[in-house]
């Protein structure tokens, strides 16, 4: 038991150090995505309605996570440098993509949550509280993404935009914020 704990602690320390590298998705978020996806894929092996619902949820979640990690999470990686005004590089392409992709990301998230609700219902019907609890935890995670991560990405993108576009007057309302409100 002690060896397993030690090995886990070392793996976490290595992963945390690795997550500090520039332009890497924050480890805690990518690890949660991967963990939930692996659990859904395990449940997909259950025969019948539960397995079918889990496969559908896993397929939707995989695509959603890939897009989220490519579009939303990079802004969280640069939050500290963006807010401090020490941002370097050309973030405009990322800003454009955030604005363009945010409505689709939110639609994709809604599809994931609907699939998870279907999994929850199937698990409840078959008295599989372990699976319904998993579906519920993933819904909480997805809700947290919409309530915290997406607005944070918009806030960081607005900060980057303000620092790169100081020459033109701003009304304090970026297109990304408008997109998030839709």
N, C-alpha and C positions, 0 to 999 in steps of 0.2 A: 504494500500500500504506500509506504513512504517513498519507494523508488518511482512509483507511478506519479505521485504528487511532485516529486523533484523533476521528473522528465517533463511533466506538464508545465511547471513553472519555467523551466529552461526554454521550452518551445514558445511560451508566451513572451518571454523576454526577447527572444530572437525575432519573433513576429512584430513586437512593438518597435524594436530597433529598425526593422525593415520597413515598417510603415512610415518612418520618419523621412524616408527618401523622397526627394521632390517628385511631383507628378505621379504619385501612387495614390490609389483610392484609400481613404482612411481605413486602417485595418479593422477596427471594431465594426464598421459598417459592412465591409466586404465579407468579413467572417460571419456576421449574422446572416447575410444573404445566403452564403454558401451553406451554413448550418441548416437554415430553414429549408432550403432547396433539397439538401440531402435527406432530411426527414420526410419531406413530401414524396420524394422518389422511393423511399422505403415503404411508405404507406401505399404508393401506387401498385405495389405488389400484392396488396390485399384483394382477394377476388370480389367481384360484384360491384355494386354501386359506389362503395367507398373507394375502391381502386380506380374506377373510372373517373370519379370526381377529383381524386388526388392527382391523377395524370394530367387532367385538364388544368388544374391549378398550377402544377409544376411547370407545364409548358408555357403558360401565360406568365408565370413569375420569372422564369428564366429569361424570357425576352424583355420583360419589364426591368429586371435588375441590370441587364446588360446596357440598356438605354440609360437608365438612371445613373449607373456608374460612369458612363461616358459623358453625360450631359450635366447632371446635377452635382455629383460629388466632386468633380474637379474644382468647382468654386469653393467648396468647403476646405479643400487642400490649401488654397491660397488666401483664405480669410484673413489670417494674421497680417500678411504682407499687404494685402489690399486695404485693410482698415488703417494700417500704419502709414500708408502712402509710399511704401517702398517697393511697390509692384514693378517688376521689369518684364519685358516681353510684349507681345502683341495679343491682348485678350479679346480683341474685337470679334474675331471669328467665333470664339466661345460664347460671347454675348449674343451674337446673331443666332447661333444654334440654340441657345437657351430659350430665347424668345420664340423661335420657330417651333421647337420641339416640346415646350412645356405643356401646351394643351393636349398633345398626343400622349405625353407621359402621364398626365392626370387621367385621361381616358383609359389608358392601359392599366393604371392602378385600380380604377373602378372595376374593370374586367377581372383583375386578380381578386379583389375583395368579393365580388359576386361569386366567383368560382370557389373561394374559401368558405363562403356562407353555404354554398351547396354541399361542400365537403362536411362542414359542421353539421348540417341537417341530416346527411346520410349517416354520419357517425352517431349522432344522437338517436336516430331511428333504430340503429343496430346496437345501441347501448355500449358504444366504444368511447368512453369518456376521455381516454388517452388521446385519441385522434381528434375529437371535438375540441379538446383543450389546445392541441397543437394549432388547429385552424384558428382558434380564437387568439392565440398569442401572435400568429402571423398577421392577423387583421389589426391587432394593436400596433404592431411594428409598422404596417402600411399606413395606418392613421397617423402615427408619429412622423413618418416621412412627409405626409401632406401638411401636417400642422407645424412642423419644425424645420425639416431639411429644405423643402421647396422654398418657403419664405426666406430662409437663411441664404440660400443660393441667390435669390432675387436681390436680397440686401447686399450681398457681396458684389454681385454683378453691377448693381447701382453705384456702389462705392468705386469700383474700377472705372465705370463709365464716367463718373464725376471727375475722377483724377486724370483721366485721359482726354477729357473733353472740357477742360476748364475755360477754354477760349469762348465757348458759346454759352449763353445764359440758359439756366435750367429751371424748370418749374417744379423740380423736386419729384416728378412723377415719371419714371421710366416706362418704356414699353413693356419691359419684363414684369413690372408690378401690375400693369393693366392686364397682362396675360394671366397672371396668377389669380386676379380677382374674378375672371370669367368663370 
